[in-house]
Amino acid sequence: MAFGIGKPAAALYHFLGRSQDINSLAVLPFVNASGDSGAEYLSDGITDSLINRLSRLPKLKVMSHSAVFRYKGRETDPLAVGRELKVNAVLTGRLEQRGESLSIGAELVDMRDNSQIWGEQYRRRLADMQAIQEDIGLEITDRLRLKLTGEQKKWLSERNTQNTQAYREYLKGCYHSNKRTGEGLKTAIEHFEQAIAKDPGYALAYFGLAECYGAISTYAAVLPRDSLAKARTAALKALQIDGSLAEAHTILAAAKTCIDWDWAGGERDFKRGLELNPRYPNGHAWYASPLLVGMGRLNEALVEQKRAQELDPTSLIINTRLGDIYYLLRQYDQALEQHRQTLALDMNFGNTHLSLGSVYIQKSMYPEAIAELQTALKLLEGNPDAIARLAHAYAVSGNRVEAQKILADLTERSKRGYFPAFGIATVYLGLGDKDRAFQWLQKAIEERGGVRMMWLKVDPLFDPLRSDQRFSDLLHSMNLAP
């Protein structure tokens, strides 16, 4: 049962008249008012669900997860946040769980004059959470006077599962996946698998599983070849259940590109995903890299990456990847400027410091490069790529002793377990040992080693090797022409 807390009817008609030109919205993270951190997955879950549902509507720009979750847990004025995000309206909410009872309050506010467009308080059972999300989504579109097609109404009310327990496991999986840590992804995989066990026809749970497997080798010592194969299997299963799942097409495209070196097949799947959801930021970003970058189509990659940034202007990783493309285009000053703009959003984003270090290396600004890479290593807590890039920076700067010290440790680690061969290859490259660099690059190809492996054709890091026939052979093995 829902209890209205909205404006009187006359005022509501006034708001409806003004709300017709609202075309942008931020769904701020719902506050967990339960006094129990164990309910955090529910408040985050309803936020993400509303973002995902509403972002598919063509006439409404909805800020992404990465844009709004920067404000989670901070004492911020919703009006100030809305103005900072440059949206016309903001949805705020609170969630309180008491056993199997759920209380959710939501308010939609017009940023132009701080007036309430709509508000409601829902008191229902926990099992009704999906129904509450559907109600809120439909109320928002109604109050904003968005004319929906039958298909769009279906999106807003669509349930990927009728199994309440499976849905809760799915939300827990999303909650841990969004942490983007090795442990978080492993925990998320467990929850997605439990969701699938409770409902084997749950397409979104398979997609969540695919996304985790696609990302985990970046955050944990997991062989990319194995994790990407699992990502592909899960994405295919998701698409067998629901062929319209744009995000699953994107995961499948990335897997085809990175495992099979199937550039044409990968491009078909990327384009299919973007056809189904042209406003999916990661679809444009992943199409840019690995595929377009990997093929050497850098100007096209730049267009796609800029489109991703337009759709998700505050995404730290999308902004960082834009700087990376400038780096690959050898526009180093523009790359520096882009990375500095990204760090203005968040100085503690380790991946940007990592990329910035690589730009400084190409500009022969070695003290600056080493400082950035040391910062990245600290922020990314021992990330293998950060360790290897730092060792490479020591090598090219002339500090061979420190580089060889790190190299010995990495080589020993690779004997005891998995350490990316690609990173070891770059250290040998920095030391000028081309023979061993090629040996480890060959091993990296067998491992299907990481994002930067896909940049081999265009990365200035490998300029010292390009005249060697062995480099052409590596590109041929990746189905790439030199």
N, C-alpha and C positions, 0 to 999 in steps of 0.2 A: 504493500500500500504506500502511496506517495502523498506527501503533505506539501502543498504549495506555500512558497514564501515570496512569491513574485509581487509585482506592482499591481495596483488596482487596474481595472479594465481600461478606463479612459487613458491612463498614463501608458498602459501597454500598447494601445493603438498608436500613441505618439512615438513610442520607441520603435515600433514596427515600421512606421513611415521613415524613420531616420536610418534604420538598420539595413535598408536595402542596398546601400553602396558599401557595406562592409565586405571586404574581399580577402582579409587576412586575419589570422587567428593564432594565438599562442595558448596551448593547453599547459599551464604551469603544473609542476609535480604536485599531485594531491598530497596533502599533509597526513601522515599517519598519526592520528590522535588517540591510538589505542593504549599508549604507554607500554607497548610491547614491540621490540624490534622484529619479532617473529612475524608481525603483520606487515612488514615493510614491502614484501613482495606483492601484497594486495594493492597498496596505494600506488606503487610504481606500475603495477599491472594495469590498473584502470586508466592511468595516464597514458601509457603506451598504446593501449587498445584504442582509446579515443583518437590519439594522433594517427595511428595507422588507418582507422576507419575514415576519418575526415579528410586525410591527405589524398585520398583517391578521388575526391570530388574536384572536377576540373575548374570550377569557378571560385574555389576557396584555397588560398595559400595558407598552409598550416606549417608552423615551425617544427623542425625535426626534434627527435629525442636529444641529440647532442646539443642543440641550441637551448632547450629549456632545462635540461637536467644539470646544467652548470649552476643553476640557482637553487638546487635542492639543498635543504637544510640550512639555508642562509636566511637571515632576517632581512628580507627585502620587501620593498613596497611594490605590489603587483603593477601599479600604474607606472612606476619608474621602469620596471622590467619591460612592460609593454612598449613604452616609448623607446627604450634601448633596442628592442627587437624590431621596432618600426612596424607594428601591427595595429589594426583598427580595433581589435577586440581581444580580451583575455578571459580565459576560463580558469577559475580557481576552484579548489575543492578540498574537503576534509573527509577522511574515512576513519571509522571507529569500529573495531571488531570486539564483540563480547561473546565468546563461545561460538555458537553457530548463528548469532545475530549480527547484522551488519547495518550500520548507519552511515549514509553518504550524503553530504551536502555539496551542492555545486552552485556557482554563480557566474553568469556571463556578463561582463562589463564592457561598455563602450569607452574606448580610450579617449575619445574626443572631448567628452564632458564628464567622465567618471559616473555615468548613469548606468543603472542596472537594466540590462535587456531582459534577463531571465534569471530565475533562481528556483531551486527546488531542494527539498529534503526527502531522502528515501530511507525507509526503515523496512528492511526485508531480511530474509534468510540468506546466509552466506551462499547457499546453492543458487540464489537468484542473481548473482553478480553479473553474469553475462546479459541478463535481461535489463539490469540497471544501465549498463553501458549502452545497450541498444536504445533505451529510452532517452538517455542524455544526448546521444548522437542525433536522434530524430528531432528532439526539441531544439537543438542548436540550429539545424538546417531549417526548421520551421520558423524560428524567430528571426533568422537572417534572410528569410524569404528566398531561399535557394530552391529553384525549380528542379526537382530531381526526376530523372528517367526511372522507369521500372527497374532497370539494372542497377542504378545507383542506390535506390532504396534497398535493393537486395544486399548490396555491399554493407550498408549500415546495420542491417538486421541479421546478417549471415553469422551462423555459428559453425565453427569448424568441428566441434564435438558437442554431443549432448551429455557426455559423461562428466559430471561435476568434479570427480577426483582427478580425472585426466587433465581437466582444465587447470586445476590448482597446481598440479605437477608442472604443467607447461609454464604457468606464471612464475613458478620457482626457478625453472630453467632459464627463462628470460632474465630474471633478476640477477642470477649469478653470471650469466653470459655477458651482461652489460658491464660487469666489473673489469672485463678484459685483462685478466691475469691468468696465469697457468692454472692455478688452483681453482679459480672461479669457473674457467671453462670446463675443467674436469668435473666439477660438481654439477654444472649445468647439463653436461652430457648425461650424467646419472638421472637427473630429473626428467629430461626429454625421453630417455629410454623408459622410465617408469610411466610417463604419459602414454607412450606408444603401447606399452604392455596392457594398460587399462583400456585403450582404444586404438587398435591396430590400423584404423582408417583415418587417423588424425594427421592430416597433411601438414598443418603448421608445426606440429611437433617434429615431423621428419625434416622440415626446413630448418627449424632451430638446431637440430642435430647436425645437419649439413653445414650450417654456418659456423658452429663450434669447431667441427673437424677442419673446416677450411681455414680457421684462424689460429688453431692451437699451436702449430709449429712455430709461429712467430713469438709465442709467449712461453713455451715450454720445450724441453729437449725431446722433441718428437720428430721422427723421420717424416719429412713432408710427403714423400711418395706414398707412405702408408696412410697418413691422415687425409690427404687429398683424395685417395681412392675411396675412403670411407665417406668423405663429403659427397663425392659423385654418386655413390650408391644411395645415400639418404636423399639427395636431391632428385634422383630418378624415381624413387619411391613416392616422394611428395608429388611429383608431376603425374605419376600414374593415377594418383587419387584425385588431384586437381590440376589439370593442365593449364589453368589460367593463373597460376601462382607465379607472378612475374619474378619475385625474388629467387625462387628456386631455379628458374631459367638462368638467372645471373650466376648462381653458384655452379650450376652445371657447365656454363660457358667457361668459367674460371678454371674448373677442373679439367675440362677438355684441353684448354690452352696449356696449363701447367704440367699435366701428366703426359698427355699424348702428343704435345706439340701440334695439335690439330687446330691451326689458326683459322682456317675457313669454317670449320664446324663451330669453333668457339665464337666466331663473329656472328654466325647465324643465330646462335642462342642468345648472345648479348642483344642483338637487334630484336629478337622475339620478346625478350623480357622488357625492353624499352617500349616496344609497341603496346604491350599490355599495360605498362605503367610508366609513361614518359616522365613522370615526376619523381621517380625513385632515384635519389642522389647517388647511392652506392652503385646503381646500375650504370650511370654515366661514368663514375669514377673508376670502376673496375674495367669498363670497356676501354677507358683511356689507358689504364695500366692494370693488368699486364698486357692486354692484347695489342692496342695500337702502338704503344711504346715498344713492345717486344718486336713488332714488325718493322720498326723504324719510321712509322707514320706519325712523327712528332707533332706536326702542325695540327693534324686531326685530333691527336690526343689532347693538345692544349685546348681546343674548342670544347671537347667533351668534359674536360676537367673544370673549365670555367662554367659550363652549364651545371655541373655538380655543385660548384660553389654558389651559384645563383640560387639553387634550390635549398642549400644548407649552408648559409654564409658564415655561420659560427662553428662549423665542424672543424675541429683541430686537425684531424687526419686528412680531410679533404683539402684544407688550406695548405697543409704540409706537402701533400702530393702535388699541388699546383707549383709550389716552389721547386719540387724535384724535377718537374718537367722543364722549367726554366733552366735548371742545372743541366739536364740532358741536352737541351738546345744550346748549351754553352753560353747562355745569357746570365753570367754569374752575378752581375750587379743586381739584375732584376730578381734573381733567386734569393739573394741576400735580403732585398727589400721585402719580398713576400714572406720569408721566414721571420723577419722582424715583426711584421704585421701579425703573424700568427702568434708569436710570443707575447705580443701586446694583449692578446685574448687570454693567454694562460702561460706564464713564465715557467711553469713546472711541467710542461708537456715534453717528455723526454725525446719523442720521435723528431720533434722539430730541432732540438739541439743536435741530434744525430745527423740530420740532413744538413744543418748549418755547418757542422764540422767538415762534411764532405766538400761543400762549396769552398770553404777556406783552404782546404788542401789544394784544390785546383787553382786557387789564386796564390799559392805558395805562401800563405799566411799561417805558418805552422804553429806558432804559439797560440794564436786564436783558435785554430782547429783543435789542438790538444785540449785547451780549456773547455771548449764546447763538448768534446767527446767525453771528457771526464765528468762533466755535468750530466750528460746523457746516461753514462754508465751508472751514476749514483741514482738518478731518477728511475731508471729502468731496472734497477736492482739486479745487476749482473747479466743483462741481456747479451746473448752470444754475439749478435751483430755489433753491439757497442764495444765489446771487448776487442773484436777483430779489427774494427775500424780504428780504434785507438792504437793498437799495435802497428797498423799500417801507417798511421800518422807519425808515430815515433820513428819508423823505418825511413820514410821519405824525408823527415826533418833532419836525419843524420844521427839520431839516437839509436843506433843499431843494438846496443847492449840491452836496453829496455825492451825493444821490439823482439829480440831473440829470447829474452826471458819469458815474455808472454807466450811466444810461439811454442816454446818447449812445454809450457803448461797446457796449451791448447792441444798439442799433439798427444800428450799423455792422456788428456781427457777423452780424446777421440778413440783411444785404445780401450778405455774402460767402459765407454758408452757412446751415445750419439753426441757429436758436436759438428755443426755445419761445416762441411768440407769447403764450401764457398768462402767462408771467412778465413780459413787457413790459407787458401789460395791467394787471397788479397794480401796477406802478410808476406808471403814469399814474393809476391809481385813487388811490394814496397821495398823488399830487401834486394831486388834485382835478380832473384833466382828464377828465371823464366821456366826452366825445365820442371822444377817442382811446382811452380804455379800451374803449369799445364796439367801435371799429374792430378793435382787436387781439383782443378776445374773439371776434369773428366769424371772424377768421383762425384762432384757436385751435380753434374748432369744426371748421373745415375740416381742420385738422391732426389732429384727434382727440387733443388735447393733454394727456395725462398724468392721473394719479390725481386731482389736485385739480380738474381740469376736471369730473370726474364729481361733485364735491361742490357744484356751482354752485347748486343749488336750496336748500341748507341752510347753506352756509359763511357765518359772520358777517362774513367779510371783505367780502362783496358787499352788505351791508345798505345802504350809501349808494346803490346802484343799483336797489333792489327796486321803488321807486315809479315807475320809468321804464318806459314801454311797451316800449322796446327790450329791456329785461331779460326781460319776458314773451315777447317774440318769440324771444329766444335759447333759452329753455326749450322753447318750442313746436318749435323746430328740432331739439331733442334728444328729441322725443316725450315731453316732460314737461309736465304741467299746472303753471301758476304756483302 
